[in-house]
Amino acid sequence: MEGKLIVIEGIDGAGKATQAKILKEQLESQGKTVSVYSYPDYSSVYGERIKSFLYKKIDLKVDELFMLYLIDMVKDRNRIIEDIKKGNDVLIDRFFFSTIAYQSAGGFSYETGKEFVKLLGMPPITVVFYINVPVDISMQRKEKQKGKMDVDKFESNKMFLSNVSKVYDQLKSENFYAKKWVEIDGSKSIEEISSLIKENMD
């Protein structure tokens, strides 16, 4: 039996990494093998370049950035497919939905972004958990986590993050590239969010 492909999405400060960790532990407690991926992958050459852009060390055009994010994910495509075929549940903290949302908010064509993603040949996503957090809360959390001087160029731009949220809403309304999208109120507590994720895993 093939494993599930589960994606956790949302803007910066939504608590994606925290919820991915909790869900991994829940699935493993049920005897399942879980493979976890997170993007951008800063250990890769592509991720390093993305990080340099985010912290304003280099400048990239929006189309260059879109392709860089996508290549960072494509490098793992075969591993992800193999994990699923082996029966492992695959849990991804941010996937190509983020790439479409962030780069569309930055000026890349939304429709073109979706067409590129369809060409990747990824298996359909079992479920996308979209943690929808208000931008003000997102920014407060990131400043508290990193300090005001260490937030990256996306995390510190309120108008940009608002536009990213709108693109996420559009992807969800279209049920893009997933069997199911589940929107969760990101202003709820960690425990409440993890409980809602668990309830919607079936």
C-alpha positions as CSV (number, residue, x, y, z in Angstrom):
1,M,0.0,0.0,0.0
2,E,1.4,3.4,-1.0
3,G,2.0,6.1,1.6
4,K,0.4,9.4,1.9
5,L,1.9,12.7,0.6
6,I,1.1,15.4,3.2
7,V,2.0,19.1,2.8
8,I,1.8,21.8,5.5
9,E,1.6,25.3,4.0
10,G,1.2,28.9,5.2
11,I,3.0,32.2,5.3
12,D,6.0,32.8,7.6
13,G,5.2,32.4,11.3
14,A,2.3,30.1,10.7
15,G,3.9,27.4,12.8
16,K,4.5,24.9,9.9
17,A,7.7,23.4,11.3
18,T,6.2,22.9,14.7
19,Q,3.1,21.2,13.3
20,A,5.2,19.0,11.0
21,K,7.2,17.8,14.0
22,I,4.1,17.0,16.0
23,L,2.4,15.2,13.0
24,K,5.5,13.1,12.4
25,E,5.5,12.0,16.0
26,Q,1.8,11.1,15.8
27,L,2.2,9.1,12.6
28,E,5.2,7.2,14.0
29,S,3.3,6.4,17.2
30,Q,0.9,4.6,14.9
31,G,3.7,2.5,13.5
32,K,4.2,4.4,10.3
33,T,7.5,5.3,8.7
34,V,7.6,9.0,7.9
35,S,9.9,10.8,5.5
36,V,10.2,14.5,6.1
37,Y,11.2,17.2,3.6
38,S,11.4,20.9,4.1
39,Y,11.9,23.7,1.6
40,P,13.8,25.7,0.9
41,D,16.5,23.2,1.6
42,Y,19.4,25.4,2.8
43,S,21.8,22.4,2.7
44,S,21.6,22.4,-1.1
45,V,23.4,24.6,-3.5
46,Y,20.0,26.0,-4.6
47,G,18.9,26.6,-1.1
48,E,22.1,28.5,-0.3
49,R,21.5,30.8,-3.2
50,I,17.9,31.4,-2.1
51,K,19.1,32.2,1.4
52,S,21.6,34.7,0.0
53,F,18.7,36.4,-1.8
54,L,16.4,36.4,1.3
55,Y,19.1,38.1,3.3
56,K,19.8,40.6,0.6
57,K,23.3,39.4,-0.3
58,I,22.4,38.9,-3.9
59,D,19.6,40.1,-6.2
60,L,17.5,37.8,-8.4
61,K,14.7,38.5,-10.8
62,V,11.3,36.9,-9.9
63,D,11.5,34.3,-12.7
64,E,15.0,33.3,-11.6
65,L,13.8,32.9,-8.1
66,F,10.8,30.9,-9.1
67,M,12.9,28.4,-11.0
68,L,15.5,28.2,-8.2
69,Y,12.8,27.3,-5.7
70,L,11.4,24.8,-8.1
71,I,14.7,23.1,-8.9
72,D,15.4,22.8,-5.2
73,M,12.3,20.6,-4.9
74,V,12.7,18.8,-8.2
75,K,16.1,17.4,-7.0
76,D,14.1,15.3,-4.4
77,R,11.3,14.2,-6.7
78,N,12.5,10.7,-7.3
79,R,13.2,10.1,-3.6
80,I,9.7,11.4,-2.7
81,I,8.1,9.1,-5.2
82,E,10.1,6.1,-4.0
83,D,9.3,6.8,-0.4
84,I,5.6,6.8,-1.2
85,K,5.9,3.6,-3.2
86,K,7.6,1.9,-0.3
87,G,4.6,2.8,1.9
88,N,6.2,5.6,3.8
89,D,4.1,8.7,4.6
90,V,5.9,11.7,3.2
91,L,5.5,14.9,5.1
92,I,6.6,18.2,3.5
93,D,7.0,21.5,5.3
94,R,6.3,23.9,2.4
95,F,6.1,22.7,-1.2
96,F,5.5,24.2,-4.6
97,F,2.3,25.9,-3.3
98,S,4.6,28.2,-1.4
99,T,6.6,28.9,-4.6
100,I,3.5,29.8,-6.5
101,A,2.1,31.9,-3.7
102,Y,5.3,33.9,-2.9
103,Q,6.5,34.4,-6.4
104,S,3.1,35.3,-7.8
105,A,2.9,37.9,-5.0
106,G,6.3,39.1,-6.3
107,G,5.1,39.5,-9.9
108,F,5.5,36.1,-11.4
109,S,2.5,34.9,-13.5
110,Y,0.1,32.8,-11.3
111,E,-1.1,30.7,-14.3
112,T,2.4,30.2,-15.6
113,G,3.5,29.0,-12.1
114,K,0.7,26.4,-12.0
115,E,1.6,25.2,-15.5
116,F,5.3,24.7,-14.5
117,V,4.2,22.8,-11.4
118,K,2.1,20.4,-13.4
119,L,5.1,19.6,-15.5
120,L,7.1,18.3,-12.5
121,G,5.4,14.9,-12.5
122,M,4.8,14.8,-8.8
123,P,2.2,12.4,-7.5
124,P,-1.1,14.1,-6.3
125,I,-0.9,15.5,-2.8
126,T,-3.1,13.5,-0.4
127,V,-3.9,16.6,1.8
128,V,-2.6,20.2,2.1
129,F,-3.0,21.7,5.6
130,Y,-3.1,25.4,5.0
131,I,-2.4,27.2,8.3
132,N,-3.9,30.6,7.6
133,V,-2.4,33.1,10.1
134,P,-3.1,36.8,10.2
135,V,-0.1,38.8,8.8
136,D,0.3,40.9,12.0
137,I,0.6,37.7,14.1
138,S,3.0,36.2,11.5
139,M,5.3,39.2,11.8
140,Q,5.2,39.3,15.6
141,R,6.1,35.6,15.8
142,K,9.0,35.9,13.4
143,E,10.4,39.0,15.2
144,K,10.1,37.2,18.5
145,Q,11.7,34.0,17.1
146,K,14.6,35.7,15.2
147,G,14.9,39.3,16.4
148,K,13.9,42.3,14.4
149,M,17.2,42.5,12.6
150,D,17.3,38.9,11.5
151,V,14.0,38.6,9.7
152,D,14.4,38.1,6.0
153,K,13.0,40.3,3.2
154,F,9.8,38.4,2.9
155,E,9.1,38.1,6.6
156,S,9.4,41.8,7.2
157,N,7.1,43.0,4.3
158,K,3.5,43.3,5.6
159,M,1.9,44.1,2.2
160,F,3.8,41.4,0.5
161,L,2.7,38.7,3.0
162,S,-0.9,39.9,2.7
163,N,-0.6,39.3,-1.1
164,V,0.9,35.9,-0.5
165,S,-2.1,35.0,1.7
166,K,-4.4,36.0,-1.1
167,V,-2.7,33.6,-3.5
168,Y,-2.9,30.8,-1.0
169,D,-6.6,31.5,-0.7
170,Q,-6.9,31.2,-4.5
171,L,-5.0,27.9,-4.6
172,K,-7.2,26.5,-1.9
173,S,-10.4,27.7,-3.7
174,E,-9.3,25.9,-6.8
175,N,-8.2,22.8,-4.8
176,F,-5.0,23.0,-6.8
177,Y,-3.0,19.8,-7.2
178,A,-4.3,18.0,-4.1
179,K,-7.1,15.6,-3.2
180,K,-8.0,17.8,-0.3
181,W,-7.2,21.2,1.1
182,V,-7.8,21.9,4.8
183,E,-7.7,25.5,6.0
184,I,-6.8,25.9,9.7
185,D,-7.0,29.1,11.7
186,G,-3.3,29.8,12.5
187,S,-4.2,32.1,15.4
188,K,-5.3,29.1,17.4
189,S,-2.9,27.4,19.9
190,I,-0.3,24.8,18.9
191,E,-2.4,22.1,20.6
192,E,-5.7,23.2,18.9
193,I,-4.0,23.3,15.5
194,S,-2.4,19.8,15.9
195,S,-5.7,18.4,17.0
196,L,-7.4,19.8,13.9
197,I,-4.7,18.4,11.7
198,K,-5.1,15.0,13.3
199,E,-8.9,15.1,12.8
200,N,-8.5,15.7,9.1
201,M,-5.9,13.1,8.4
202,D,-8.5,10.5,7.3
